[in-house]
Amino acid sequence: MLQAKFSVEETQVQFLNNFKRYGFKDKSAMLREAIEHFKKALDLESLRKSAELYSEIYSEDDDLRELTQIALNGWPE
């Protein structure tokens, strides 16, 4: 596993020091889980924005809606 050096606020250090209270074996495990959780939240937000953009484009593009309907012909409901 790689190591990195970074700075955190005093309150964040105090929070990390309570790693056992939250079921982690050490501060690093707690921090890795927090980073992974944040990454997933960012990925989800990116996906949501992409879906909103696609929805906006779809609602404004008659040709795209028609093409979609043609593609759906023959698909079970």
N, C-alpha and C positions, 0 to 999 in steps of 0.2 A: 504494500500500500504506500502511496506517495504521502509526503508530508508537505505542509504549507504553513507559512507564518503570516499572521494577520492580526489586526487590532480590533478589539471590541470594547464596548462601553462597560463601565463598572457594573451596571445592573444586568448586563448580559452575562458577565462573568459569574455574578451571584446566581443567576438562573442556571447556567451550565453546571455550577457546583452542586446543584440538586439533582444531578443525573440519576442517582439511585432511586429517588422518590418517583421518577417517571418510568422506571423499569429498564434503564440502560446500564450497560456494564461499565461505561466510562464516558467522559465528556466527548471524546471523539465520535463514539457511536451515536450519541445524542445529536451532535452537530451534523454528522453525515445524514441522519434521518431528516433533520430539519431542512438541509439543502435539497434532499430528494423530494421532500414534500413541496418546497417552494418551486422546484423545477417542474413538477407535475402541475402545479397551479398555473404557472406561466404557459405551459404547453396547452392546458385546457382553455385558457383565455385566448390564446392564439387560434385554437380550433374554433372557438365560439365566434371570434371576429371574422374568420374565414367563412363560416357558415352564414353569418349575417350579410357579408359582402356577396356571396353567391346568391342568397335569397333576394337581395336587392337587384342584382343583375338579372336574375331569372324573372322577377316580377315586371321588369321594364323592357324585356326583350321578347317580342311576339314570336320571332323566328325560333328562338330557343325553346319556348313553351311548345310550339308546334312540333319541333323536332323531338322533344321529350314525349309528347303524346303519340307520335308515330312509333317511337321506340317501345312504348308500353303496349301497343296493340299486340294481342296474342298472349300477353302475360296473365297468369291467373290473378284474380282479385283477392 
